[in-house]
């Protein structure tokens, strides 16, 4: 019998459809020679039979994931910097036109979106629990509160700043298991006609592409329009708009408001109908996805073993959080991948979680000119291909595993 749990959204039954086994905390990169024990947890994902929310069955304590040394910076990608600039400009033109307008961003990271808001002179606040990136935000002149957002946080912000015309979150809401407290806080803080806008990985795109590495500790929920609508209703909110986004391997931007405040767009009905037609969370769909994941594991490990047997050196590109799922589920270590190159200084000179592959600066990759590189940062493929044209020109070949294992 598959493992089951109680749904964190509605209290229904969540039945597992994929077990990735024991996994490390995905962004916990180890110093070489460290003797400190690594924390492991069972990475099991399931779907609720009542509200259809796809979610993890085991929670990693938030302090283990989002802490003083959290290494991810949203500003690291030029493409994402432009994406967040456009988000800010949209809010400035539509929702933040009043003189006293106020916007709150949950999980503002290094302030990449709020920077444009602050430069426009609009009242703002970022809520960011990870100390190191919050410090970067503050140094950029952006107002930030080092904290996790929940109902008590919302009340404190309300008392100091008043209600928010916009509450925004990008790649944050799916990280938060205690959703009830967050949504109650949003309802408390939101202006009567305000909007709560968030964007996160879209489960339909994960299924379509077999992008199984999107499933890791920080991503507790995997949203669809149907599950978000049900989640919102439970807290006096309503889903009134959706927008597909071509970022991070496929996301959806959801807009929630207080019930009855705005008309629902046609886009919501269209996406709900598409999800129903695809039977996204039906058992056969989920089991077929799990079968494809197991096939990808066999294909990837088989390819890497064959290349190493032929004496080829294979490296990794991008020490991403999601690569932890690939490396540990597939049993890939330094015997198959010599090193992983990454531009994040906080990761360089350390070892990947669980798999203990050295992380090196980009210059090592440029100088060594390896023959094969596994593209872990595949969601930034276009930007990377343009940046690493010399690798391809020198005969280098990219190994991709989404969608499906192949050598480009």
N, C-alpha and C positions, 0 to 999 in steps of 0.2 A: 504494500500500500504506500502511495506517495505521502510524504510528510505534509502535515497541515498545521495551520495556526489561525488565530483570530484576526480578522481584518482590522487594521489600525484606523480605518476610515469609518466603517459602518458596523463593525462587530460581526459580520458574516464569516463564512468559512473560506480561508485561503488554502488552496491545494497547490503543492509544489509541481512545477513542470520541468525544472532543470536544477541540478545540483553540481556546482563547480568545485566542491570539496573544500578543503582547508585553504584559506587565503590570508595573506598578511594585510595590514593596514596599507592602503595603496600608495599613499604619499609619504610613507615613513622610510626614507632612504638612510641606510646605515653607514657610519664611518667604517673604513677598513679596519679589521681586527677587533671590532666591537664585541664585547662579551655579554652585553645586555640582551636579555631574552626578547625575541620578537613576539608581538601579540598576533595570534591567528584566530580566525573565526570561520564558521561554515557559511559559505556563500550559496544560498538556496533562494530561488525566485519562484513565486507562485502568483496565482490570480484569484481574486475574490469571486465566488459564485453569485453574490448578491449585487454589489456595486461595480464589479468588473475591474477594480483597481489592481494593477500588477504591482507587486511589492516584494521586498526581501522578507524572509521569515526570521532572520536573526539580525539584531541591531548591534552596531559597534558604537560604543559610548562617544558622544560628540566631542568630548575633550581629547580623545585619542586622534581624531581626524583634523579638527580645526583648532590650532594651538598657536603659540608664539612663533614657531618656526615653520609655519605652513608655507610650502615653497611655490605654489602656483600664483602667477601674476597674469591677470586678464589682459594687460597691455602688451604682452609678449608677442602678439600677432598683429601685423599691420592691418590685415583683413578685419580682425575683430575690433581694432581701434576705430576703423571707419564705420563698422556696423554700429558701435555704441555712440559714435558721434551723430549718426543719422537718427538713432533712437531719441537722443537728447533733443535734437532739433525738432523732431516730430512733437514731443511733449511741449516744447516751448511755443510752438505754433498753434497747438490745439487745446491743451489742458492747463497750461500754466500762464495764461494771458492776464489774469487778475494781478493787481499790484501786490497783494499780500499772499500770492500763491505759494504753496509749500509742497515739496516732494520729498519722500523718504525712499531710500533704496535699501532693500534687505540683501545682505551679502555683497556690499559694494566693492569688495576686494581692494584693488589699488586706486580706485576712484576714476577708472577710465570713462565711465558714462557721466558721472557727476561733475567731472572737470568742465565740460561744456556748460552745464547748468550753472556752476559757480561763476564762470566767466561772464555769463549773462546777468549776474547779479540777482538771481532768483534764490529765495530761501530754500534750504535743502538740509538733509541729514543722511549720512550713510550709517548703517548699522553693520558692523563687521567684527566677528569674534576673534579672528586670527590676528594676533597682535602685530606681527611684523608687517603685514600688508596694510593694516590700519594705520601704522606709523607712516608709511609711504603716502597714504591718502592725506593724512594731516599735514605732512610736509609740503604737499601741493596746494595748500590753502583751502582744502575741502573740509567741511565740518563732519566729523565722524565720531560715532559712539562705539567703544569697544564692548560688544555685548552680543549675546544670542537674542534673536527676536522671538518674543512670545507675548502672551496677553499682558503680563506685568510690565514688560518693556514698553508696550504700546501705551499703557496708561501713564507711564512716566513721561514719555514723549508728548502725549496729549496735554499733560499738565504744564509742560514747559513751552511747547511750540504751537499748540492748537491742532486743529484737524488738517489732514493732508488731502490736497486735490488729486495727487497721484501717489500710489505706493507701487514700487517697481521691484522686480527681482529677475535676475538672469542666471540660469544654471545654479539656482539656490534652493528653490522651493522643493525640488525633488530630493534634496539632501536631508529634509527635516521629517523624522518619523512622527513627532508630536504635532501633527497637522491641526488638530482641534484647537490647541492653544494659539497657534499662529493665525488661523482664520478668525478666531474670536478677537484676537488683537487687531487684525486688519479691519474688521467691522467696527471696532471701538475707535480706531484712529482715523478712519476714512471719512472725508466730508460727505454730507448727504448725497451730493451728485458726483462724488469722486470716483476714480477708477483704480482698480488693482490689476496691474498688468504684469504677467510673468511669462518667461519663455524657458522651455526645458526640452530635453530630448523626447522625440515622439515615438511611442512604442511601435506604431505601424511601420516606421522607417527602420527600426531595429529588426523587426520581423522580416521585412522585405529584403534587407541587405544582409541578414544574418550577422549583424554587427554586435556580436555577443560580448565584445569587450566594453560596450557601454554599460554592462552590468558589473558593478563593483560596489565597494562599501559605501562610498559617498552618495551614490545614486540609490536611495531607498525606494522611491516610487518611480514608475514608468507610466507617464500620463497618456490618456486618450481624451478626445472631446467628451465621450460618454462618462468616463470615470471622473473627469474634472467637473462636469455638470452636476453629477450626483454629490460629489464632495462639497461643492459650493452650496447646494440646496440645504445641506445639513447645518449650515451656519448662516442662514439668512442672506446668502449671496446668490447671484445669478450669472451664468455664462452668457455673454451677449456678443462676443466676437472672437474669431480665431483667424490666425494667419500662419500659413506654412512658411518656414524660414530655411534657406539653404546654408545653414551654419552648423558646425559640430556634427556633421553627418545626418542632419535632418531634425529640425525642431519645430514646435508650434508655439506661437505667441497667443496666450489666452487673456481675455479681458473680462474681469468680473466687476459687478456693481451691486449695490443694494437691490433687493428684489423690487421689480416694477419701476425702476428709475429710468431705464433706457430700453429701446426696442432691440430685440435680438436680430442680428444681421443674418442675411441669407447664407453666409459662409458657414455659420454654425450648423444649420440644417443640412447643408451639403456634406460637411465632414462627418456628421453623425450618420448620414445615410451611407456614405462610403465605408465607414467602419462596420456598420451592420452587414453590408453586402460582403465584406471581406471576412466576416466572422472572426474578428481579431483575437478574441479571448476564448473562442471555442476550443474544447480539448484537442480535437484533431489538428487545429492550427498550431497550438502550442507544442504538441508532441512532434509535429513535423519540423518546427523550428529547432527543438532540442536535437533531433536526428541530424539536422544540417550542422549544428554546432559540433557534434561528435565527429562528423565527417571532416569538418575544417581542422579539427585537432589532429586527426590522423594524417591528413594531407600535408599540413604544415610541418609536423614533426618528421614525417617521411622525407619531405623535400630537404629539410635542414640536415638530417642524418646523411642523406645521399650526397649533398654538397660537401660536407665535412669529410666523408669517406673518400671523396675525389681530391681532397687536399685544399679545397677552397676556404678562404676566410669569409665568414658572414658576420656582419655587425648589425646593430639596431639603430634606428633613427627616431629620436623622440622618447625621452624617459617619462612618458605620460602616466597618469594615474591608471588609466584603463589598460595599459600594457601589463600591469600586475596580474590582471585576470588571464590574459593570454599566456604569459610566461609561467605562471604557477599552475594553471589548469592543464597546460600542455607539457609541463615538466621540462621546460627549457631553461638551461643554465649556461654558465660560461664555457661548457664543453661544446655547445652548439652555436652560441652567439658570443663573440670575443669581447665586445664592449657595446655600449649604447651611447651615442652622441646626443648631447642636449645643450641648449643655449642658456639654461637657467643656472646661474652661478651656485645657488644653494644646493643643487643636485650634483654638481661636478665634484669628482674626487670621492664620491660615495658609491654605495652598492645598491642595486635595485632591490626592493622589498621581496623577501622570500627566496628569490632566484639568485641573488648575490652576484649580479653581473656588473662590472665596473662602469660608471658613468663618466664620460670624458667630454672635454670642450669641443666645439665644432672644428677647431683648428686641427685636432688630431685626425678627424675624419677627412678634412681637406688634404692633409699631408700624406696620409697613408693610402688614399685612393683604393679602398677595398673593392672587390669585384661584385659583392652582393650586399644589399642593405634591406633589412626588414623595416617597412614603413609603419611604425607604431602610431605616428601622428598623422594617420591617413585623412583625418578630418580637415587638415590644412594642406592637403596634397597639392593643390594648384599653386599655392604660395611657395611651398617647398620645392616643387619641380622648377619653378622659375629661378629660385635662389641657388639650386644645386645643379645647374645646367652643366657645370664642369665635370661633375660625377658621371653623368650620362655620356658626355662627350669623350670621356676617358675609357668608356666601355663598361661603366658600372651599370648594374641592373637592380631594379627595385623589386622586392618580394612583397606582394600584397596579400591580404587574407580577408578583405572586405571589398566587394561581396565574392567570396570564394578565393581559394589559394591559387595564385598565379605568379609568374615572373614576367615583369614588363621589360 
